[in-house]
Amino acid sequence: AILARTADPATMTQGLFWEIVGGADKGGILVRAGKELKSEEKSGRLSHGALVREIEFLENGRLHYEIVKGTGPESGWVSIQISGKELARRTAAPLEDDLEDEAPEGTSELQWQIQKRCNKEMKRPVPEWKQISIEQVMKNHEKLAPGMFYGLNFPWTEEMLLSSKFGAEWLTQAMHVAGTLSQDNKILKVSADPFKITTGNNGGKFLFEVEYLHSSPDLHTRLFAKIPHSMEAATQSDRLSTSVNKQPMEFYELNSSRLLEATLPVKIPRYYFGDISNETSNFILITESINFKDPQRLDFEGKTRGAPKERLQPFEIEGPYDKCMDWCLRGEPKEYYMALVRCGAKMAGLGKAGAFGDTTHLRKYFEDFSSVPKEAYGIKAECSGQPPNQLKTKIDTALSFMADTGKVLFPSFCGTEVFQQKLRTTLMKLNAYMAEMNYWCHSDPDYIVFTHNNLNVDNGYFWRNAEGELELGVFDWGSMGSKSLGFKMWWWMYCQDFEGMSENMDAYLDCAVSTMKDFGGPSLDKEVLRMQFTLTALQQMFGLIAAVGQIYKMCPKKEWPSIKDRYDPRVGENIHGKSTLRLYLQVMRTICLILEEWKADQIVDDFEEKVTSLLGVGKKGPSTMQA
C-alpha cells in the first residue's frame, strides 16, 4: 500500500516546501489532477524555479502541491523525479529580510550577513517540540525524515554525509537554505578528515573537509559535525538518555546557533547548518572546526600535575580540555572557572536587558522556567520526590560503594556512621521537598536567567590576547534557556576539583552577582545563589547514587581492590569516548565534601524554613522522610 503524509497546520509550519528544478528545457514540468500517473493532465506546466508548498507526499514520489511562487496550475500532482532525473527538491520556507543589504559602518560584511541570517531565522515558522518516547525513538531512529527547521531530509551519521546520496550536492542545498552559502557558490567535494574525535557525553562528533567552487577567507574548509550517539550496544543507553530523558536538549542547542549567533556576547563556532526531526530524534549540527593548537591525548594519568605548562602564543587556542581534569589546564584553574562564570553571568544580564530579541521566540525555542505556573511543580503535603523506600535502597547501595568497594577515591569520613546517617537524613528530607525545592529556586523571577546551561571547561575553547588575558569561546549549547542562576552555576562548576571550588566559591558568587548587574540584570543576593547552588548539588546526588550499577558496568567489582587512586586508567580514562565514569566518581566525592565541609545538612534545614514560610504551610511530617 502507498503511504501518504497529509499536511496539518503543525506540519505546514515545518517548512515543507519544494523547488521545481526540472523542466528548464520544456517550460516546466507536467502537472496532473490526481495522484495516479494516468490521471487527467492539467493545462500549462509548473515553471522551472517555482516554489510550492507540500499538501501531501506519497512514498512513490508523487507530490500534491499548492503554488507559492512561479507560474502554472495553482495546485495539482507532480512527480519529484523521472527515470532518476530530479524534478523537485525540498527547500526551506521563503522568508522576508527587512534589514539593509549594505553593512552599517563598523560592522564587517561577514558579521552583517550573520545578523541578517539570524534576523530571518527568527521569522521562520517552526513548531514547538513535542515529547517523544523510548518506543518512538527505537522505532524511528533509522527512518529518513525532514527536519523541523528547513524541511530537508538530512544525514545523521558520518557515513551518510559522505555518501553519494548526500555528499556535496546535499550540503550545497543545506547551506543555501540555511543562508550560510551564497546562491552562486557550491560545494564541490566532501571528504573525511583523518582526525577522529573520541570524546563527547551527549552525542557523536566528527570532522570533515569541503572544497568550494569559490573559496573565501570567510568560508571554513574544515568543518565539525555533531550527531546522535549510535544505537549500538555500547552507546544505546547514552542515545536514549539524550534523545528521551534530556529532550529536547538538541533542539535547544541547534536553536542557539541558528537564532543567536549574531547576538551572543561570546564567540561560538560559525554555524553552517543544523536540523532535527521530532519524529525520529535524529539531528545534525554543522559548524566550523575549532583550530586547537595542541589536540594531543590528554594526561589522564595525572603525570603533569603541578608541573609548569608551556604558555601558547597570543590567540593560539588551547586544548581541547575534558571534564574533571583540571591539572591539564595551562593556567590556574580559578582563572578558567572565573572566565566561565563571567561569561555565563554576562549572558544572564544581557538576557534580562532584552539583548536576545523577542521573548516570545525565546520561550518557544528554548527551555523556559519563567512561565511555569506554581501548580505545575507538583507541590503537596506528602513527599514530592521519589518513594522513600526506593531512595533508601539507593542510598545504602551508594554508601556501601563509597565506604567499602570504592573507598580509595572517597574521604575517610564516608565510612563513619555519623556521616552516613547525615547523608541519609539530608537526602531523605530534600527528597520530601523535591517539588518545593524546584519551585523555590524559580519563585523569584530575578533569579531566572537566560544563559548557557553547561559551561564546563570542555565546552569552552580558550586563548590569551596580546596582553596575556584569558579569553574564551563557547560551544555545546544543549538545554540553553531560562532557569535559576544558582542551578546553572552548579552545572558550570561541578567538574572543578572540590578544593579549588571551595577556596574560590565566594569569588565566583561575587563575580556572578556583579557581572550580571553590570550588563543589565537586577542585583541578586549572593546567599540565595549559594543556597540554590548547594541544593542543586544535592539534587544531582540523587542521580549519582542511582548510578552505582552503571559504575560497576564501566569498572567491574573485581578491579577495585587493585585501584590506588583517581589516576588509575580504569577509572580515569574515558570509557567509549565519554568521561562518564570519571565524572560520576569525582562529583560524588565533591558532594560528600559539600555536605561535610559546607554543612549542607544545615542549608537544607534553612531551605525548609524558607520554603514553608513562602508557601504558608507547616513543615512536612517525619513519615514523608522515612522508608
Rosetta blueprint (number, residue, H / E / L):
1 A L
2 I L
3 L L
4 A E
5 R E
6 T E
7 A L
8 D L
9 P H
10 A H
11 T H
12 M H
13 T L
14 Q L
15 G L
16 L L
17 F E
18 W E
19 E E
20 I E
21 V L
22 G L
23 G L
24 A L
25 D L
26 K L
27 G L
28 G L
29 I E
30 L L
31 V L
32 R E
33 A L
34 G L
35 K L
36 E L
37 L L
38 K L
39 S L
40 E L
41 E E
42 K L
43 S L
44 G L
45 R L
46 L E
47 S L
48 H L
49 G L
50 A L
51 L E
52 V E
53 R E
54 E E
55 I E
56 E E
57 F E
58 L E
59 E L
60 N L
61 G L
62 R E
63 L E
64 H E
65 Y E
66 E E
67 I E
68 V E
69 K E
70 G L
71 T L
72 G L
73 P L
74 E L
75 S E
76 G E
77 W E
78 V E
79 S E
80 I L
81 Q E
82 I E
83 S L
84 G L
85 K E
86 E E
87 L L
88 A E
89 R E
90 R E
91 T E
92 A L
93 A L
94 P L
95 L L
96 E L
97 D L
98 D L
99 L L
100 E L
101 D L
102 E L
103 A L
104 P L
105 E L
106 G L
107 T L
108 S L
109 E H
110 L H
111 Q H
112 W H
113 Q H
114 I H
115 Q H
116 K H
117 R H
118 C H
119 N H
120 K H
121 E H
122 M L
123 K L
124 R L
125 P L
126 V L
127 P L
128 E L
129 W L
130 K L
131 Q L
132 I L
133 S L
134 I H
135 E H
136 Q H
137 V H
138 M H
139 K H
140 N H
141 H L
142 E L
143 K L
144 L L
145 A L
146 P E
147 G L
148 M L
149 F L
150 Y L
151 G L
152 L L
153 N E
154 F L
155 P L
156 W L
157 T L
158 E H
159 E H
160 M H
161 L H
162 L H
163 S L
164 S L
165 K L
166 F L
167 G H
168 A H
169 E H
170 W H
171 L H
172 T H
173 Q H
174 A H
175 M H
176 H H
177 V H
178 A H
179 G L
180 T L
181 L L
182 S L
183 Q L
184 D L
185 N L
186 K L
187 I E
188 L E
189 K E
190 V E
191 S E
192 A E
193 D L
194 P L
195 F L
196 K L
197 I L
198 T L
199 T L
200 G L
201 N L
202 N L
203 G L
204 G E
205 K E
206 F E
207 L E
208 F E
209 E E
210 V E
211 E E
212 Y E
213 L L
214 H L
215 S L
216 S L
217 P L
218 D L
219 L L
220 H L
221 T L
222 R E
223 L E
224 F E
225 A E
226 K E
227 I E
228 P L
229 H L
230 S L
231 M L
232 E L
233 A L
234 A L
235 T L
236 Q H
237 S H
238 D H
239 R H
240 L H
241 S H
242 T H
243 S H
244 V H
245 N H
246 K L
247 Q L
248 P L
249 M H
250 E H
251 F H
252 Y H
253 E H
254 L H
255 N H
256 S H
257 S H
258 R H
259 L H
260 L H
261 E L
262 A L
263 T L
264 L L
265 P L
266 V L
267 K E
268 I L
269 P L
270 R L
271 Y E
272 Y E
273 F E
274 G E
275 D E
276 I E
277 S L
278 N L
279 E L
280 T L
281 S L
282 N L
283 F E
284 I E
285 L E
286 I E
287 T E
288 E E
289 S L
290 I L
291 N L
292 F E
293 K L
294 D L
295 P L
296 Q L
297 R L
298 L L
299 D L
300 F L
301 E L
302 G L
303 K L
304 T L
305 R L
306 G L
307 A L
308 P L
309 K L
310 E L
311 R L
312 L L
313 Q L
314 P L
315 F L
316 E L
317 I E
318 E L
319 G L
320 P L
321 Y L
322 D L
323 K L
324 C L
325 M L
326 D H
327 W H
328 C H
329 L L
330 R L
331 G L
332 E L
333 P H
334 K H
335 E H
336 Y H
337 Y H
338 M H
339 A H
340 L H
341 V H
342 R H
343 C H
344 G H
345 A H
346 K H
347 M H
348 A H
349 G H
350 L H
351 G H
352 K H
353 A L
354 G L
355 A L
356 F L
357 G L
358 D L
359 T H
360 T H
361 H H
362 L H
363 R H
364 K H
365 Y H
366 F L
367 E E
368 D E
369 F L
370 S L
371 S L
372 V L
373 P L
374 K H
375 E H
376 A H
377 Y H
378 G L
379 I L
380 K L
381 A L
382 E L
383 C L
384 S L
385 G L
386 Q L
387 P L
388 P H
389 N H
390 Q H
391 L H
392 K H
393 T H
394 K H
395 I H
396 D H
397 T H
398 A H
399 L H
400 S H
401 F H
402 M H
403 A H
404 D H
405 T H
406 G L
407 K H
408 V H
409 L H
410 F L
411 P L
412 S H
413 F H
414 C H
415 G H
416 T L
417 E H
418 V H
419 F H
420 Q H
421 Q H
422 K H
423 L H
424 R H
425 T H
426 T H
427 L H
428 M H
429 K H
430 L H
431 N H
432 A H
433 Y L
434 M H
435 A H
436 E H
437 M H
438 N H
439 Y H
440 W H
441 C H
442 H L
443 S L
444 D L
445 P H
446 D H
447 Y H
448 I E
449 V E
450 F E
451 T E
452 H L
453 N L
454 N L
455 L L
456 N L
457 V H
458 D H
459 N H
460 G E
461 Y E
462 F E
463 W E
464 R E
465 N L
466 A L
467 E L
468 G L
469 E L
470 L E
471 E E
472 L E
473 G E
474 V E
475 F L
476 D L
477 W L
478 G L
479 S L
480 M L
481 G E
482 S E
483 K E
484 S E
485 L H
486 G H
487 F H
488 K H
489 M H
490 W H
491 W H
492 W H
493 M H
494 Y L
495 C L
496 Q L
497 D L
498 F H
499 E H
500 G H
501 M H
502 S H
503 E H
504 N H
505 M H
506 D H
507 A H
508 Y H
509 L H
510 D H
511 C H
512 A H
513 V H
514 S H
515 T H
516 M H
517 K H
518 D H
519 F L
520 G L
521 G L
522 P L
523 S L
524 L L
525 D L
526 K H
527 E H
528 V H
529 L H
530 R H
531 M H
532 Q H
533 F H
534 T H
535 L H
536 T H
537 A H
538 L H
539 Q H
540 Q H
541 M H
542 F H
543 G H
544 L H
545 I H
546 A L
547 A L
548 V H
549 G H
550 Q H
551 I H
552 Y H
553 K H
554 M H
555 C L
556 P L
557 K H
558 K H
559 E H
560 W H
561 P H
562 S H
563 I L
564 K L
565 D L
566 R L
567 Y L
568 D L
569 P H
570 R H
571 V H
572 G H
573 E L
574 N L
575 I E
576 H L
577 G L
578 K E
579 S L
580 T H
581 L H
582 R H
583 L H
584 Y H
585 L H
586 Q H
587 V H
588 M H
589 R H
590 T H
591 I H
592 C H
593 L H
594 I H
595 L H
596 E H
597 E H
598 W L
599 K L
600 A H
601 D H
602 Q H
603 I H
604 V H
605 D H
606 D H
607 F H
608 E H
609 E H
610 K H
611 V H
612 T H
613 S H
614 L H
615 L H
616 G L
617 V L
618 G L
619 K L
620 K L
621 G L
622 P H
623 S H
624 T H
625 M H
626 Q L
627 A L
